[in-house]
Amino acid sequence: MPEVLKGLIKNMNKADIVNNAIKRMSTKAQQEVTAYAALELFSQCLEEISEQVAKGNKVMLTGFGRFIPFLTQERKKVVPWRSNEKYNVKKKCVPKFYAAPKFEEKVKQSVIVSDN
């Protein structure tokens, strides 16, 4: 965790996110949806994003960011605590996230950075 963010980060899970989203909804919408249904929908959206990226597709969420499959190259890695022992890391595909400018700006403006 970056030094500047110590004490500022709260670990949030799916239920926390869904509960916060429900609180932001209009009263009528809150009456129409159950917390269970909202959590299930959110879980299915995350699963769909995972499946699409695993298939090699890009997932773009306007105003939030994009998820892409990223192919890492084969490389040598050094283990400093083992007499600088080197080993090969095979190429692999990993998920990568690029935040949208709007999302980045919101985070920059709201996170307090300290020099301590």
C-alpha positions in Angstrom: 0.0 0.0 0.0 1.4 3.4 -0.9 2.7 5.4 2.1 0.4 8.3 1.3 -2.8 6.2 1.6 -2.2 4.5 5.0 -5.3 4.9 7.1 -7.4 6.2 4.2 -8.2 2.8 2.6 -11.3 0.9 3.6 -11.5 -2.6 2.2 -14.9 -2.9 0.5 -16.6 -6.1 -0.7 -19.4 -6.6 -3.2 -22.1 -6.3 -0.5 -20.7 -2.9 0.6 -20.7 -1.6 -2.9 -24.2 -2.8 -3.6 -25.5 -1.4 -0.3 -23.9 2.0 -1.0 -25.4 1.9 -4.5 -28.9 1.1 -3.2 -28.6 4.1 -0.8 -27.9 6.4 -3.8 -30.9 5.1 -5.8 -34.2 7.0 -5.8 -36.8 6.0 -3.2 -39.0 4.4 -5.9 -36.1 2.3 -7.3 -35.2 1.2 -3.7 -38.7 -0.1 -3.3 -38.4 -2.0 -6.6 -35.2 -3.9 -6.0 -34.1 -6.1 -3.2 -30.5 -6.1 -1.8 -30.2 -9.8 -2.8 -31.3 -9.0 -6.4 -28.9 -6.1 -6.7 -26.0 -8.2 -5.3 -26.8 -11.0 -7.7 -26.9 -8.6 -10.7 -23.6 -7.1 -9.6 -22.0 -10.5 -9.2 -23.2 -11.5 -12.7 -21.8 -8.3 -14.2 -18.4 -9.0 -12.7 -18.5 -12.6 -13.9 -19.4 -11.5 -17.4 -16.5 -9.0 -17.4 -14.2 -11.8 -16.3 -15.4 -14.2 -18.9 -15.2 -11.7 -21.7 -11.6 -10.7 -20.8 -10.7 -14.4 -20.5 -12.0 -14.9 -24.0 -9.6 -12.2 -25.3 -12.3 -9.4 -25.5 -11.9 -5.8 -24.3 -14.6 -4.6 -21.9 -15.1 -0.8 -21.9 -17.2 0.9 -19.3 -17.7 4.5 -20.3 -16.6 6.9 -17.6 -15.0 4.1 -15.5 -12.4 2.4 -17.6 -11.5 -0.6 -19.7 -10.4 -4.2 -18.9 -8.2 -5.9 -21.5 -6.3 -9.2 -21.7 -2.6 -8.3 -21.7 0.1 -10.8 -22.9 3.3 -10.6 -20.8 6.5 -11.6 -22.5 8.8 -14.4 -21.3 11.5 -12.9 -19.1 14.2 -13.6 -16.5 13.5 -12.7 -12.9 16.0 -12.3 -10.1 15.4 -13.5 -6.5 17.7 -11.1 -4.5 17.4 -13.1 -1.2 18.7 -16.2 -3.0 22.1 -15.0 -4.1 20.5 -13.2 -7.0 19.3 -16.5 -8.4 17.6 -16.1 -11.8 14.7 -18.0 -13.2 12.5 -17.8 -16.3 8.9 -16.5 -16.1 6.8 -17.9 -18.9 4.7 -15.6 -21.0 1.1 -15.5 -19.9 -2.1 -13.5 -20.4 -3.2 -11.4 -17.4 -6.1 -8.9 -17.0 -5.2 -5.3 -17.1 -7.3 -2.3 -16.1 -7.0 1.3 -17.5 -9.0 3.9 -15.6 -11.0 6.4 -17.7 -9.8 10.0 -17.4 -13.0 11.0 -15.6 -12.5 8.2 -13.0 -8.8 9.1 -12.5 -9.6 12.8 -12.0 -12.3 12.0 -9.4 -9.7 9.9 -7.4 -7.0 12.6 -7.7 -9.4 15.2 -6.3 -10.8 13.1 -3.5 -7.8 11.3 -2.0 -5.9 13.4 0.4 -2.1 12.9 -0.1 0.2 13.6 2.8 4.0 14.0 2.8 4.5 12.1 6.0 
